[in-house]
Amino acid sequence: MKISQNNGVPIYKQIADAFRSDILAGKYKQGEYLPSIRELAKDLRISVITTMKAYETLELEGLVTASQGKGFYVNAQDSEMLKEQHLRKVEESLTAAIDAAKIAGMSNSELIETLEALLEVPQ
């Protein structure tokens, strides 16, 4: 996990975003434990409080559950919730793209043409 001190995004949010992406991508399975708070804090050379805030954010979103004395484990992900999470991510990315296009002076048709061209590029 890479954390940046200088990108303007709070560290706890970077951690939560990274775990959220990994959970939604299936890298962490139902019931699997995340690294311990202390272990992650040590590995990233950050405060335990920062790590705890990231895990609590994931818990509030329903992605993980705290287990007394064991840590945080991944909850079962229902397909509707996964779809909703991915749709939200797409909307955020498209909104950022629209904002960047406005700054660049692109018209709506230029933006749509760019999106269509990108959709044609093999992944």
Contact map, one row per residue, 1 for C-alpha under 8 A:
111000000000001001000000000000000000000000000000000000000000000000000000000000000000000000000000000000000000000000000000000
111100000000000000000000000000000000000000000000000000000000000000000000000000000000000000000000000000000000000000000000000
111110000010011000000000000000000000000000010000000000000000000000000000000000000000000000000000000000000000000000000000000
011111100010000000000000000000000000000000000000000000000000000000000000000000000000000000000000000000000000000000000000000
001111110010000000000000000000000000000000000000000000000000000000000000000000000000000000000000000000000000000000000000000
000111111000000000000000000000000000000000000000000000000000000000000000000000000000000000000000000000000000000000000000000
000111111000000000000000000000000000000000000000000000000000000000000000000000000000000000000000000000000000000000000000000
000011111100000000000000000000000000000000000000000000000000000000000000000000000000000000000000000000000000000000000000000
000001111110110000000000000000000000000000000000000000000000000000000000000000000000000000000000000000000000000000000000000
000000011111110000000000000000000000000000000000000000000000000000000000000000000000000000000000000000000000000000000000000
001110001111111000000000000000000000000000000000010000000000000000000000000000000000000000000000000000000000000000000000000
000000000111111100000000000000000000000000000000011011000000000000000000000000000000000000000000000000000000000000000000000
000000001111111110000000000000000000000000000000000001000000000000000000000000000000000000000000000000000000000000000000000
001000001111111111000000000000000000000000000000000000000000000000000000000000000000000000000000000000000000000000000000000
101000000011111111100000000000000000000000000000001001000000000000000000000000000000000000000000000000000000000000000000000
000000000001111111110000000000000000000000000000000001101100000000000000000000000000000000000000000000000000000000000000000
000000000000111111111000000000000000000000000000000000000000000000000000000000000000000000000000000000000000000000000000000
100000000000011111111100000000000000000000000000000000000000000000000000000000000000000000000000000000000000000000000000000
000000000000001111111110000000000000000000000000000000000000000000000000000000000000000000000000000000000000000000000000000
000000000000000111111111000000000000000000000000000000000100001000000000000000000000000000000000000000000000000000000000000
000000000000000011111111100000000000000000000000000000000000000000000000000000000000000000000000000000000000000000000000000
000000000000000001111111111100000000000000000000000000000000000000000000000000000000000000000000000000000000000000000000000
000000000000000000111111111110000000000000000000000000000000001000000000010000000000000000000000000000000000000000000000000
000000000000000000011111111000000000000000000000000000000000000000000000000010000100100000000000000000000000000000000000000
000000000000000000001111111100000000000000000000000000000000000000000000000000000000000000000000000000000000000000000000000
000000000000000000000111111110000000000000000000000000000000000000000000000000000000000000000000000000000000000000000000000
000000000000000000000111111110000000000000000000000000000000000000000000000000000000000000000000000000000000000000000000000
000000000000000000000110111111010000000000000000000000000000000000000000010000000000000000000000000000000000000000000000000
000000000000000000000010011111110000000000000000000000000000000000000000010100000000000000000000000000000000000000000000000
000000000000000000000000000111110000000000000000000000000000000000000000111110000000000000000000000000000000000000000000000
000000000000000000000000000011111000000000000000000000000000000000000000111100000000000000000000000000000000000000000000000
000000000000000000000000000111111100000000000000000000000000000000000000110000000000000000000000000000000000000000000000000
000000000000000000000000000000111110000000000000000000000000000000000011110000000000000000000000000000000000000000000000000
000000000000000000000000000000011111000000000000000000000000000000000011110000000000000000000000000000000000000000000000000
000000000000000000000000000000001111101100000000000000000000000000000010000000000000000000000000000000000000000000000000000
000000000000000000000000000000000111111100000000000000000000000000000011000000000000000000000000000000000000000000000000000
000000000000000000000000000000000011111110000001001100000000000000000010000000000000000000000000000000000000000000000000000
000000000000000000000000000000000001111111000001001000000000000000000000000000000000000000000000000000000000000000000000000
000000000000000000000000000000000011111111100000000000000000000000000000000000000000000000000000000000000000000000000000000
000000000000000000000000000000000011111111110000001000000000000000000000000000000000000000000000000000000000000000000000000
000000000000000000000000000000000000111111111111011000000000000000000000000000000000000000000000000000000000000000000000000
000000000000000000000000000000000000011111111100000000000000000000000000000000000000000000000000000000000000000000000000000
000000000000000000000000000000000000001111111100000000000000000000000000000000000000000000000000000000000000000000000000000
001000000000000000000000000000000000000111111100000000000000000000000000000000000000000000000000000000000000000000000000000
000000000000000000000000000000000000000011111110000000000000000000000000000000000000000000000000000000000000000000000000000
000000000000000000000000000000000000000011111111011000000000000000000000000000000000000000000000000000000000000000000000000
000000000000000000000000000000000000000010001111111000000000000000000000000000000000000000000000000000000000000000000000000
000000000000000000000000000000000000110010000111111100000000000000000000000000000000000000000000000000000000000000000000000
000000000000000000000000000000000000000000000011111110000000000000000000000000000000000000000000000000000000000000000000000
000000000011000000000000000000000000000010000111111111000000000000000000000000000000000000000000000000000000000000000000000
000000000001001000000000000000000000110110000111111111100000000000000000000000000000000000000000000000000000000000000000000
000000000000000000000000000000000000100000000001111111110000000000000000000000000000000000000000000000000000000000000000000
000000000001000000000000000000000000000000000000111111111000000000000000000000000000000000000000000000000000000000000000000
000000000001101100000000000000000000000000000000011111111100000000000000000000000000000000000000000000000000000000000000000
000000000000000100000000000000000000000000000000001111111110000100000001000000000000000000000000000000000000000000000000000
000000000000000000000000000000000000000000000000000111111111000000000000000000000000000000000000000000000000000000000000000
000000000000000100000000000000000000000000000000000011111111100000000000000000000000000000000000000000000000000000000000000
000000000000000100010000000000000000000000000000000001111111111100000000000000000000000000000000000000000000000000000000000
000000000000000000000000000000000000000000000000000000111111111111000000000000000000000000000000000000000000000000000000000
000000000000000000000000000000000000000000000000000000011111111000000000000000000000000000000000000000000000000000000000000
000000000000000000000000000000000000000000000000000000001111111100000000000000000000000000000000000000000000000000000000000
000000000000000000000000000000000000000000000000000000000111111110000000001000000000000000000000000000000000000000000000000
000000000000000000010010000000000000000000000000000000000111111110000000011110000000000000000000000000000000000000000000000
000000000000000000000000000000000000000000000000000000100110111111000001111000000000000000000000000000000000000000000000000
000000000000000000000000000000000000000000000000000000000010011111100001111000000000000000000000000000000000000000000000000
000000000000000000000000000000000000000000000000000000000010000111110111100000000000000000000000000000000000000000000000000
000000000000000000000000000000000000000000000000000000000000000011111111100000000000000000000000000000000000000000000000000
000000000000000000000000000000000000000000000000000000000000000001111110000000000000000000000000000000000000000000000000000
000000000000000000000000000000000000000000000000000000000000000000111110000000000000000000000000000000000000000000000000000
000000000000000000000000000000000000000000000000000000000000000001111111000000000000000000000000000000000000000000000000000
000000000000000000000000000000001111100000000000000000000000000001111111100000000000000000000000000000000000000000000000000
000000000000000000000000000000001101000000000000000000100000000111100111110000000000000000000000000000000000000000000000000
000000000000000000000000000001111100000000000000000000000000000111100011111000000000000000000000000000000000000000000000000
000000000000000000000010000111111100000000000000000000000000001110000001111100000000000000000000000000000000000000000000000
000000000000000000000000000001100000000000000000000000000000011110000000111110000000000000000000000000000000000000000000000
000000000000000000000000000011100000000000000000000000000000001000000000011111000000000000000000000000000000000000000000000
000000000000000000000001000001000000000000000000000000000000001000000000001111101100000000000000000000000000000000000000000
000000000000000000000000000000000000000000000000000000000000000000000000000111111100000000000000000000000000000000000000000
000000000000000000000000000000000000000000000000000000000000000000000000000011111110000000000000000000000000000000000000000
000000000000000000000000000000000000000000000000000000000000000000000000000001111111000000000000000000000000000000000000000
000000000000000000000000000000000000000000000000000000000000000000000000000011111111100000000000000000000000000000000000000
000000000000000000000001000000000000000000000000000000000000000000000000000011111111110000000000000000000000000000000000000
000000000000000000000000000000000000000000000000000000000000000000000000000000111111111000000000000000000000000000000000000
000000000000000000000000000000000000000000000000000000000000000000000000000000011111111100000000000000000000000000000000000
000000000000000000000001000000000000000000000000000000000000000000000000000000001111111110000000000000000000000000000000000
000000000000000000000000000000000000000000000000000000000000000000000000000000000111111111000000000000000000000000000000000
000000000000000000000000000000000000000000000000000000000000000000000000000000000011111111100000000000000000000000000000000
000000000000000000000000000000000000000000000000000000000000000000000000000000000001111111110000000000000000000000000000000
000000000000000000000000000000000000000000000000000000000000000000000000000000000000111111111000000000000000000000000000000
000000000000000000000000000000000000000000000000000000000000000000000000000000000000011111111100000000000000000000000000000
000000000000000000000000000000000000000000000000000000000000000000000000000000000000001111111110000000000000000000000000000
000000000000000000000000000000000000000000000000000000000000000000000000000000000000000111111111000000000000000000000000000
000000000000000000000000000000000000000000000000000000000000000000000000000000000000000011111111100000000000000000000000000
000000000000000000000000000000000000000000000000000000000000000000000000000000000000000001111111110000000000000000000000000
000000000000000000000000000000000000000000000000000000000000000000000000000000000000000000111111111000000000000000000000000
000000000000000000000000000000000000000000000000000000000000000000000000000000000000000000011111111100000000000000000000000
000000000000000000000000000000000000000000000000000000000000000000000000000000000000000000001111111110000000000000000000000
000000000000000000000000000000000000000000000000000000000000000000000000000000000000000000000111111111000000001000000000000
000000000000000000000000000000000000000000000000000000000000000000000000000000000000000000000011111111100000000000000000000
000000000000000000000000000000000000000000000000000000000000000000000000000000000000000000000001111111110000000000000000000
000000000000000000000000000000000000000000000000000000000000000000000000000000000000000000000000111111111110001000000000000
000000000000000000000000000000000000000000000000000000000000000000000000000000000000000000000000011111111110000000000000000
000000000000000000000000000000000000000000000000000000000000000000000000000000000000000000000000001111111100000000000000000
000000000000000000000000000000000000000000000000000000000000000000000000000000000000000000000000000111111100000000000000000
000000000000000000000000000000000000000000000000000000000000000000000000000000000000000000000000000011111110000000000000000
000000000000000000000000000000000000000000000000000000000000000000000000000000000000000000000000000011111111011000000000000
000000000000000000000000000000000000000000000000000000000000000000000000000000000000000000000000000011001111111000000000000
000000000000000000000000000000000000000000000000000000000000000000000000000000000000000000000000000000000111111100000000000
000000000000000000000000000000000000000000000000000000000000000000000000000000000000000000000000000000000011111110000000000
000000000000000000000000000000000000000000000000000000000000000000000000000000000000000000000000000000000111111111000000000
000000000000000000000000000000000000000000000000000000000000000000000000000000000000000000000000010010000111111111100000000
000000000000000000000000000000000000000000000000000000000000000000000000000000000000000000000000000000000001111111110000000
000000000000000000000000000000000000000000000000000000000000000000000000000000000000000000000000000000000000111111111000000
000000000000000000000000000000000000000000000000000000000000000000000000000000000000000000000000000000000000011111111100000
000000000000000000000000000000000000000000000000000000000000000000000000000000000000000000000000000000000000001111111110000
000000000000000000000000000000000000000000000000000000000000000000000000000000000000000000000000000000000000000111111111000
000000000000000000000000000000000000000000000000000000000000000000000000000000000000000000000000000000000000000011111111100
000000000000000000000000000000000000000000000000000000000000000000000000000000000000000000000000000000000000000001111111100
000000000000000000000000000000000000000000000000000000000000000000000000000000000000000000000000000000000000000000111111110
000000000000000000000000000000000000000000000000000000000000000000000000000000000000000000000000000000000000000000011111110
000000000000000000000000000000000000000000000000000000000000000000000000000000000000000000000000000000000000000000001111111
000000000000000000000000000000000000000000000000000000000000000000000000000000000000000000000000000000000000000000000011111
000000000000000000000000000000000000000000000000000000000000000000000000000000000000000000000000000000000000000000000000111
